[in-house]
Amino acid sequence: MAEEKKTKLVARHKKVAFYGVPNESGEVTYCRMPKFTQLNQNKNPITYDRQYVDEPFQQSDVTGYSPSIAYAFDYYRNFPVQEDIVKITDGELIGDDAVRDIIVVDVETGTATKRPYSVIPNTEGDNINIYTYSGDFKCKGEKIHGTATSTDNWQTITFTEDSGTD
């Protein structure tokens, strides 16, 4: 009889997002995204829908995806990720100036996916008690699979792309 694998529930805080913060020379540091109150992913499937004349129902096929991540955070000064998003928002940056890589890491396994996203600001200051920002990160390119490692307890990471060979 085959040995049964033990199941384990994955806690939300074990899937951590890291944001590529560029410095003045263009080098990128992947920093943990602290103090976010929302970081939920939407796959936004693109479908081909049709109804055939001889059937009483509609059929759908997924033909692509346009992933996005809704974000919201309480604004704390001196967190590099938040400072960069505020810079994009307040500076009303556009095009490539508002594109950042986000890497989602399973910190228990080290598996990671990296994708470029456009930072799309939406609202700011909509909480009476604390200054907040919200918006969406919208897909800007292909997903890259890899692994992540950290030497500072998952505050920053190094991403290594999978080689594509097994």
PyMOL CGO cylinders between C-alpha atoms (Angstrom):
from pymol import cmd
from pymol.cgo import CYLINDER

trace = [
    CYLINDER, 0.00, 0.00, 0.00, 1.32, 3.46, -0.96, 0.3, 1, 1, 1, 1, 1, 1,
    CYLINDER, 1.32, 3.46, -0.96, 2.26, 5.78, 1.87, 0.3, 1, 1, 1, 1, 1, 1,
    CYLINDER, 2.26, 5.78, 1.87, -0.26, 8.59, 2.30, 0.3, 1, 1, 1, 1, 1, 1,
    CYLINDER, -0.26, 8.59, 2.30, 1.14, 12.13, 2.19, 0.3, 1, 1, 1, 1, 1, 1,
    CYLINDER, 1.14, 12.13, 2.19, 0.23, 14.26, 5.19, 0.3, 1, 1, 1, 1, 1, 1,
    CYLINDER, 0.23, 14.26, 5.19, -1.77, 17.32, 4.23, 0.3, 1, 1, 1, 1, 1, 1,
    CYLINDER, -1.77, 17.32, 4.23, -0.97, 20.75, 5.61, 0.3, 1, 1, 1, 1, 1, 1,
    CYLINDER, -0.97, 20.75, 5.61, -3.04, 23.90, 5.44, 0.3, 1, 1, 1, 1, 1, 1,
    CYLINDER, -3.04, 23.90, 5.44, -1.18, 26.87, 3.93, 0.3, 1, 1, 1, 1, 1, 1,
    CYLINDER, -1.18, 26.87, 3.93, -1.47, 29.99, 6.08, 0.3, 1, 1, 1, 1, 1, 1,
    CYLINDER, -1.47, 29.99, 6.08, -1.84, 33.32, 4.22, 0.3, 1, 1, 1, 1, 1, 1,
    CYLINDER, -1.84, 33.32, 4.22, 1.28, 34.78, 5.83, 0.3, 1, 1, 1, 1, 1, 1,
    CYLINDER, 1.28, 34.78, 5.83, 3.36, 31.94, 4.31, 0.3, 1, 1, 1, 1, 1, 1,
    CYLINDER, 3.36, 31.94, 4.31, 2.76, 33.29, 0.77, 0.3, 1, 1, 1, 1, 1, 1,
    CYLINDER, 2.76, 33.29, 0.77, 4.71, 36.53, 0.83, 0.3, 1, 1, 1, 1, 1, 1,
    CYLINDER, 4.71, 36.53, 0.83, 5.01, 39.16, -1.90, 0.3, 1, 1, 1, 1, 1, 1,
    CYLINDER, 5.01, 39.16, -1.90, 8.23, 41.01, -2.72, 0.3, 1, 1, 1, 1, 1, 1,
    CYLINDER, 8.23, 41.01, -2.72, 8.34, 44.18, -4.81, 0.3, 1, 1, 1, 1, 1, 1,
    CYLINDER, 8.34, 44.18, -4.81, 11.25, 45.22, -7.01, 0.3, 1, 1, 1, 1, 1, 1,
    CYLINDER, 11.25, 45.22, -7.01, 12.40, 48.60, -5.73, 0.3, 1, 1, 1, 1, 1, 1,
    CYLINDER, 12.40, 48.60, -5.73, 14.86, 50.31, -8.12, 0.3, 1, 1, 1, 1, 1, 1,
    CYLINDER, 14.86, 50.31, -8.12, 17.63, 52.53, -6.77, 0.3, 1, 1, 1, 1, 1, 1,
    CYLINDER, 17.63, 52.53, -6.77, 19.14, 55.59, -8.46, 0.3, 1, 1, 1, 1, 1, 1,
    CYLINDER, 19.14, 55.59, -8.46, 21.56, 53.46, -10.52, 0.3, 1, 1, 1, 1, 1, 1,
    CYLINDER, 21.56, 53.46, -10.52, 18.78, 51.16, -11.76, 0.3, 1, 1, 1, 1, 1, 1,
    CYLINDER, 18.78, 51.16, -11.76, 19.64, 48.17, -9.57, 0.3, 1, 1, 1, 1, 1, 1,
    CYLINDER, 19.64, 48.17, -9.57, 16.60, 46.40, -8.12, 0.3, 1, 1, 1, 1, 1, 1,
    CYLINDER, 16.60, 46.40, -8.12, 16.16, 45.07, -4.58, 0.3, 1, 1, 1, 1, 1, 1,
    CYLINDER, 16.16, 45.07, -4.58, 13.25, 42.72, -3.96, 0.3, 1, 1, 1, 1, 1, 1,
    CYLINDER, 13.25, 42.72, -3.96, 11.75, 43.93, -0.68, 0.3, 1, 1, 1, 1, 1, 1,
    CYLINDER, 11.75, 43.93, -0.68, 8.98, 42.38, 1.38, 0.3, 1, 1, 1, 1, 1, 1,
    CYLINDER, 8.98, 42.38, 1.38, 5.67, 44.26, 1.12, 0.3, 1, 1, 1, 1, 1, 1,
    CYLINDER, 5.67, 44.26, 1.12, 4.92, 45.25, 4.76, 0.3, 1, 1, 1, 1, 1, 1,
    CYLINDER, 4.92, 45.25, 4.76, 1.77, 46.81, 6.22, 0.3, 1, 1, 1, 1, 1, 1,
    CYLINDER, 1.77, 46.81, 6.22, -0.48, 45.92, 3.27, 0.3, 1, 1, 1, 1, 1, 1,
    CYLINDER, -0.48, 45.92, 3.27, -4.09, 45.37, 4.27, 0.3, 1, 1, 1, 1, 1, 1,
    CYLINDER, -4.09, 45.37, 4.27, -4.98, 43.91, 0.88, 0.3, 1, 1, 1, 1, 1, 1,
    CYLINDER, -4.98, 43.91, 0.88, -2.98, 41.92, -1.69, 0.3, 1, 1, 1, 1, 1, 1,
    CYLINDER, -2.98, 41.92, -1.69, -5.46, 39.65, -3.41, 0.3, 1, 1, 1, 1, 1, 1,
    CYLINDER, -5.46, 39.65, -3.41, -4.86, 38.17, -6.83, 0.3, 1, 1, 1, 1, 1, 1,
    CYLINDER, -4.86, 38.17, -6.83, -7.44, 38.04, -9.59, 0.3, 1, 1, 1, 1, 1, 1,
    CYLINDER, -7.44, 38.04, -9.59, -6.70, 35.83, -12.59, 0.3, 1, 1, 1, 1, 1, 1,
    CYLINDER, -6.70, 35.83, -12.59, -9.07, 37.83, -14.86, 0.3, 1, 1, 1, 1, 1, 1,
    CYLINDER, -9.07, 37.83, -14.86, -9.57, 35.03, -17.39, 0.3, 1, 1, 1, 1, 1, 1,
    CYLINDER, -9.57, 35.03, -17.39, -10.20, 36.01, -20.99, 0.3, 1, 1, 1, 1, 1, 1,
    CYLINDER, -10.20, 36.01, -20.99, -12.91, 33.82, -22.45, 0.3, 1, 1, 1, 1, 1, 1,
    CYLINDER, -12.91, 33.82, -22.45, -14.36, 32.94, -25.80, 0.3, 1, 1, 1, 1, 1, 1,
    CYLINDER, -14.36, 32.94, -25.80, -18.10, 32.58, -25.19, 0.3, 1, 1, 1, 1, 1, 1,
    CYLINDER, -18.10, 32.58, -25.19, -20.63, 31.32, -27.72, 0.3, 1, 1, 1, 1, 1, 1,
    CYLINDER, -20.63, 31.32, -27.72, -23.97, 29.62, -27.98, 0.3, 1, 1, 1, 1, 1, 1,
    CYLINDER, -23.97, 29.62, -27.98, -24.66, 27.15, -30.73, 0.3, 1, 1, 1, 1, 1, 1,
    CYLINDER, -24.66, 27.15, -30.73, -28.10, 27.21, -32.32, 0.3, 1, 1, 1, 1, 1, 1,
    CYLINDER, -28.10, 27.21, -32.32, -28.77, 23.55, -31.50, 0.3, 1, 1, 1, 1, 1, 1,
    CYLINDER, -28.77, 23.55, -31.50, -27.92, 23.84, -27.77, 0.3, 1, 1, 1, 1, 1, 1,
    CYLINDER, -27.92, 23.84, -27.77, -29.85, 25.56, -24.94, 0.3, 1, 1, 1, 1, 1, 1,
    CYLINDER, -29.85, 25.56, -24.94, -26.66, 26.65, -23.12, 0.3, 1, 1, 1, 1, 1, 1,
    CYLINDER, -26.66, 26.65, -23.12, -23.61, 28.79, -23.72, 0.3, 1, 1, 1, 1, 1, 1,
    CYLINDER, -23.61, 28.79, -23.72, -20.08, 27.36, -23.89, 0.3, 1, 1, 1, 1, 1, 1,
    CYLINDER, -20.08, 27.36, -23.89, -16.96, 29.11, -22.67, 0.3, 1, 1, 1, 1, 1, 1,
    CYLINDER, -16.96, 29.11, -22.67, -13.27, 28.47, -23.22, 0.3, 1, 1, 1, 1, 1, 1,
    CYLINDER, -13.27, 28.47, -23.22, -10.45, 30.27, -21.47, 0.3, 1, 1, 1, 1, 1, 1,
    CYLINDER, -10.45, 30.27, -21.47, -8.22, 31.81, -24.14, 0.3, 1, 1, 1, 1, 1, 1,
    CYLINDER, -8.22, 31.81, -24.14, -5.89, 33.80, -21.91, 0.3, 1, 1, 1, 1, 1, 1,
    CYLINDER, -5.89, 33.80, -21.91, -5.38, 35.59, -18.62, 0.3, 1, 1, 1, 1, 1, 1,
    CYLINDER, -5.38, 35.59, -18.62, -4.83, 39.16, -17.52, 0.3, 1, 1, 1, 1, 1, 1,
    CYLINDER, -4.83, 39.16, -17.52, -3.82, 38.81, -13.86, 0.3, 1, 1, 1, 1, 1, 1,
    CYLINDER, -3.82, 38.81, -13.86, -4.01, 41.67, -11.42, 0.3, 1, 1, 1, 1, 1, 1,
    CYLINDER, -4.01, 41.67, -11.42, -3.39, 42.20, -7.73, 0.3, 1, 1, 1, 1, 1, 1,
    CYLINDER, -3.39, 42.20, -7.73, -5.59, 44.59, -5.78, 0.3, 1, 1, 1, 1, 1, 1,
    CYLINDER, -5.59, 44.59, -5.78, -3.56, 46.42, -3.14, 0.3, 1, 1, 1, 1, 1, 1,
    CYLINDER, -3.56, 46.42, -3.14, -4.17, 48.65, -0.15, 0.3, 1, 1, 1, 1, 1, 1,
    CYLINDER, -4.17, 48.65, -0.15, -1.79, 49.73, 2.58, 0.3, 1, 1, 1, 1, 1, 1,
    CYLINDER, -1.79, 49.73, 2.58, -1.51, 51.89, 5.64, 0.3, 1, 1, 1, 1, 1, 1,
    CYLINDER, -1.51, 51.89, 5.64, 1.17, 54.44, 4.78, 0.3, 1, 1, 1, 1, 1, 1,
    CYLINDER, 1.17, 54.44, 4.78, 4.30, 54.14, 6.91, 0.3, 1, 1, 1, 1, 1, 1,
    CYLINDER, 4.30, 54.14, 6.91, 7.34, 56.26, 6.06, 0.3, 1, 1, 1, 1, 1, 1,
    CYLINDER, 7.34, 56.26, 6.06, 10.70, 54.62, 5.39, 0.3, 1, 1, 1, 1, 1, 1,
    CYLINDER, 10.70, 54.62, 5.39, 9.39, 51.36, 3.93, 0.3, 1, 1, 1, 1, 1, 1,
    CYLINDER, 9.39, 51.36, 3.93, 11.00, 51.24, 0.47, 0.3, 1, 1, 1, 1, 1, 1,
    CYLINDER, 11.00, 51.24, 0.47, 8.03, 49.52, -1.22, 0.3, 1, 1, 1, 1, 1, 1,
    CYLINDER, 8.03, 49.52, -1.22, 5.50, 52.02, 0.07, 0.3, 1, 1, 1, 1, 1, 1,
    CYLINDER, 5.50, 52.02, 0.07, 7.77, 54.97, -0.69, 0.3, 1, 1, 1, 1, 1, 1,
    CYLINDER, 7.77, 54.97, -0.69, 8.12, 53.75, -4.31, 0.3, 1, 1, 1, 1, 1, 1,
    CYLINDER, 8.12, 53.75, -4.31, 4.35, 53.32, -4.77, 0.3, 1, 1, 1, 1, 1, 1,
    CYLINDER, 4.35, 53.32, -4.77, 3.76, 56.78, -3.25, 0.3, 1, 1, 1, 1, 1, 1,
    CYLINDER, 3.76, 56.78, -3.25, 6.38, 58.19, -5.65, 0.3, 1, 1, 1, 1, 1, 1,
    CYLINDER, 6.38, 58.19, -5.65, 4.55, 56.61, -8.61, 0.3, 1, 1, 1, 1, 1, 1,
    CYLINDER, 4.55, 56.61, -8.61, 1.16, 57.82, -7.30, 0.3, 1, 1, 1, 1, 1, 1,
    CYLINDER, 1.16, 57.82, -7.30, 2.08, 61.37, -6.31, 0.3, 1, 1, 1, 1, 1, 1,
    CYLINDER, 2.08, 61.37, -6.31, 4.34, 61.83, -9.34, 0.3, 1, 1, 1, 1, 1, 1,
    CYLINDER, 4.34, 61.83, -9.34, 1.64, 60.45, -11.64, 0.3, 1, 1, 1, 1, 1, 1,
    CYLINDER, 1.64, 60.45, -11.64, 4.29, 58.33, -13.36, 0.3, 1, 1, 1, 1, 1, 1,
    CYLINDER, 4.29, 58.33, -13.36, 3.26, 56.60, -16.58, 0.3, 1, 1, 1, 1, 1, 1,
    CYLINDER, 3.26, 56.60, -16.58, 4.45, 53.89, -18.96, 0.3, 1, 1, 1, 1, 1, 1,
    CYLINDER, 4.45, 53.89, -18.96, 7.61, 51.99, -18.09, 0.3, 1, 1, 1, 1, 1, 1,
    CYLINDER, 7.61, 51.99, -18.09, 8.29, 54.39, -15.20, 0.3, 1, 1, 1, 1, 1, 1,
    CYLINDER, 8.29, 54.39, -15.20, 5.35, 52.75, -13.38, 0.3, 1, 1, 1, 1, 1, 1,
    CYLINDER, 5.35, 52.75, -13.38, 6.25, 49.08, -14.03, 0.3, 1, 1, 1, 1, 1, 1,
    CYLINDER, 6.25, 49.08, -14.03, 7.66, 46.93, -11.22, 0.3, 1, 1, 1, 1, 1, 1,
    CYLINDER, 7.66, 46.93, -11.22, 8.32, 43.22, -10.76, 0.3, 1, 1, 1, 1, 1, 1,
    CYLINDER, 8.32, 43.22, -10.76, 6.46, 41.41, -8.00, 0.3, 1, 1, 1, 1, 1, 1,
    CYLINDER, 6.46, 41.41, -8.00, 7.61, 38.01, -6.77, 0.3, 1, 1, 1, 1, 1, 1,
    CYLINDER, 7.61, 38.01, -6.77, 5.25, 35.83, -4.75, 0.3, 1, 1, 1, 1, 1, 1,
    CYLINDER, 5.25, 35.83, -4.75, 7.13, 33.32, -2.58, 0.3, 1, 1, 1, 1, 1, 1,
    CYLINDER, 7.13, 33.32, -2.58, 5.99, 30.31, -0.61, 0.3, 1, 1, 1, 1, 1, 1,
    CYLINDER, 5.99, 30.31, -0.61, 8.39, 30.81, 2.30, 0.3, 1, 1, 1, 1, 1, 1,
    CYLINDER, 8.39, 30.81, 2.30, 8.01, 27.18, 3.43, 0.3, 1, 1, 1, 1, 1, 1,
    CYLINDER, 8.01, 27.18, 3.43, 9.18, 25.74, 0.09, 0.3, 1, 1, 1, 1, 1, 1,
    CYLINDER, 9.18, 25.74, 0.09, 11.06, 28.63, -1.53, 0.3, 1, 1, 1, 1, 1, 1,
    CYLINDER, 11.06, 28.63, -1.53, 9.07, 28.27, -4.75, 0.3, 1, 1, 1, 1, 1, 1,
    CYLINDER, 9.07, 28.27, -4.75, 8.40, 31.62, -6.38, 0.3, 1, 1, 1, 1, 1, 1,
    CYLINDER, 8.40, 31.62, -6.38, 6.77, 33.30, -9.36, 0.3, 1, 1, 1, 1, 1, 1,
    CYLINDER, 6.77, 33.30, -9.36, 7.90, 36.62, -10.77, 0.3, 1, 1, 1, 1, 1, 1,
    CYLINDER, 7.90, 36.62, -10.77, 5.92, 38.88, -13.09, 0.3, 1, 1, 1, 1, 1, 1,
    CYLINDER, 5.92, 38.88, -13.09, 6.12, 42.53, -14.19, 0.3, 1, 1, 1, 1, 1, 1,
    CYLINDER, 6.12, 42.53, -14.19, 3.10, 44.66, -13.27, 0.3, 1, 1, 1, 1, 1, 1,
    CYLINDER, 3.10, 44.66, -13.27, 1.99, 48.21, -14.03, 0.3, 1, 1, 1, 1, 1, 1,
    CYLINDER, 1.99, 48.21, -14.03, 1.30, 50.10, -10.80, 0.3, 1, 1, 1, 1, 1, 1,
    CYLINDER, 1.30, 50.10, -10.80, -2.22, 51.54, -11.22, 0.3, 1, 1, 1, 1, 1, 1,
    CYLINDER, -2.22, 51.54, -11.22, -3.02, 53.90, -8.31, 0.3, 1, 1, 1, 1, 1, 1,
    CYLINDER, -3.02, 53.90, -8.31, -6.64, 54.38, -7.36, 0.3, 1, 1, 1, 1, 1, 1,
    CYLINDER, -6.64, 54.38, -7.36, -7.40, 56.08, -4.04, 0.3, 1, 1, 1, 1, 1, 1,
    CYLINDER, -7.40, 56.08, -4.04, -5.49, 57.69, -1.22, 0.3, 1, 1, 1, 1, 1, 1,
    CYLINDER, -5.49, 57.69, -1.22, -6.44, 59.10, 2.13, 0.3, 1, 1, 1, 1, 1, 1,
    CYLINDER, -6.44, 59.10, 2.13, -9.81, 57.36, 2.37, 0.3, 1, 1, 1, 1, 1, 1,
    CYLINDER, -9.81, 57.36, 2.37, -9.43, 56.41, 6.04, 0.3, 1, 1, 1, 1, 1, 1,
    CYLINDER, -9.43, 56.41, 6.04, -10.16, 58.96, 8.75, 0.3, 1, 1, 1, 1, 1, 1,
    CYLINDER, -10.16, 58.96, 8.75, -7.57, 57.52, 11.17, 0.3, 1, 1, 1, 1, 1, 1,
    CYLINDER, -7.57, 57.52, 11.17, -4.54, 56.79, 9.03, 0.3, 1, 1, 1, 1, 1, 1,
    CYLINDER, -4.54, 56.79, 9.03, -3.35, 57.74, 5.56, 0.3, 1, 1, 1, 1, 1, 1,
    CYLINDER, -3.35, 57.74, 5.56, -3.94, 54.91, 3.09, 0.3, 1, 1, 1, 1, 1, 1,
    CYLINDER, -3.94, 54.91, 3.09, -3.25, 54.15, -0.56, 0.3, 1, 1, 1, 1, 1, 1,
    CYLINDER, -3.25, 54.15, -0.56, -4.93, 51.60, -2.82, 0.3, 1, 1, 1, 1, 1, 1,
    CYLINDER, -4.93, 51.60, -2.82, -4.96, 50.49, -6.42, 0.3, 1, 1, 1, 1, 1, 1,
    CYLINDER, -4.96, 50.49, -6.42, -4.10, 47.57, -8.64, 0.3, 1, 1, 1, 1, 1, 1,
    CYLINDER, -4.10, 47.57, -8.64, -0.98, 45.96, -10.01, 0.3, 1, 1, 1, 1, 1, 1,
    CYLINDER, -0.98, 45.96, -10.01, -1.93, 44.90, -13.55, 0.3, 1, 1, 1, 1, 1, 1,
    CYLINDER, -1.93, 44.90, -13.55, -0.14, 42.31, -15.64, 0.3, 1, 1, 1, 1, 1, 1,
    CYLINDER, -0.14, 42.31, -15.64, 2.60, 43.64, -17.90, 0.3, 1, 1, 1, 1, 1, 1,
    CYLINDER, 2.60, 43.64, -17.90, 4.29, 40.40, -19.01, 0.3, 1, 1, 1, 1, 1, 1,
    CYLINDER, 4.29, 40.40, -19.01, 4.88, 36.68, -18.69, 0.3, 1, 1, 1, 1, 1, 1,
    CYLINDER, 4.88, 36.68, -18.69, 5.09, 34.81, -15.40, 0.3, 1, 1, 1, 1, 1, 1,
    CYLINDER, 5.09, 34.81, -15.40, 8.55, 33.40, -14.59, 0.3, 1, 1, 1, 1, 1, 1,
    CYLINDER, 8.55, 33.40, -14.59, 8.88, 30.41, -12.27, 0.3, 1, 1, 1, 1, 1, 1,
    CYLINDER, 8.88, 30.41, -12.27, 11.83, 30.05, -9.94, 0.3, 1, 1, 1, 1, 1, 1,
    CYLINDER, 11.83, 30.05, -9.94, 13.03, 29.88, -6.38, 0.3, 1, 1, 1, 1, 1, 1,
    CYLINDER, 13.03, 29.88, -6.38, 13.74, 32.51, -3.78, 0.3, 1, 1, 1, 1, 1, 1,
    CYLINDER, 13.74, 32.51, -3.78, 16.28, 32.61, -1.00, 0.3, 1, 1, 1, 1, 1, 1,
    CYLINDER, 16.28, 32.61, -1.00, 16.81, 35.07, 1.81, 0.3, 1, 1, 1, 1, 1, 1,
    CYLINDER, 16.81, 35.07, 1.81, 19.65, 35.85, 4.18, 0.3, 1, 1, 1, 1, 1, 1,
    CYLINDER, 19.65, 35.85, 4.18, 17.69, 38.34, 6.32, 0.3, 1, 1, 1, 1, 1, 1,
    CYLINDER, 17.69, 38.34, 6.32, 14.63, 36.39, 7.51, 0.3, 1, 1, 1, 1, 1, 1,
    CYLINDER, 14.63, 36.39, 7.51, 12.57, 37.11, 4.34, 0.3, 1, 1, 1, 1, 1, 1,
    CYLINDER, 12.57, 37.11, 4.34, 12.90, 40.89, 4.40, 0.3, 1, 1, 1, 1, 1, 1,
    CYLINDER, 12.90, 40.89, 4.40, 14.62, 40.83, 0.99, 0.3, 1, 1, 1, 1, 1, 1,
    CYLINDER, 14.62, 40.83, 0.99, 15.14, 37.99, -1.46, 0.3, 1, 1, 1, 1, 1, 1,
    CYLINDER, 15.14, 37.99, -1.46, 17.25, 36.76, -4.31, 0.3, 1, 1, 1, 1, 1, 1,
    CYLINDER, 17.25, 36.76, -4.31, 15.28, 35.20, -7.15, 0.3, 1, 1, 1, 1, 1, 1,
    CYLINDER, 15.28, 35.20, -7.15, 16.67, 32.43, -9.33, 0.3, 1, 1, 1, 1, 1, 1,
    CYLINDER, 16.67, 32.43, -9.33, 14.76, 31.57, -12.49, 0.3, 1, 1, 1, 1, 1, 1,
    CYLINDER, 14.76, 31.57, -12.49, 14.10, 27.89, -13.16, 0.3, 1, 1, 1, 1, 1, 1,
    CYLINDER, 14.10, 27.89, -13.16, 16.38, 26.49, -15.83, 0.3, 1, 1, 1, 1, 1, 1,
    CYLINDER, 16.38, 26.49, -15.83, 13.49, 24.91, -17.73, 0.3, 1, 1, 1, 1, 1, 1,
    CYLINDER, 13.49, 24.91, -17.73, 15.03, 21.44, -17.62, 0.3, 1, 1, 1, 1, 1, 1,
    CYLINDER, 15.03, 21.44, -17.62, 14.04, 18.63, -15.31, 0.3, 1, 1, 1, 1, 1, 1,
]
cmd.load_cgo(trace, "trace")
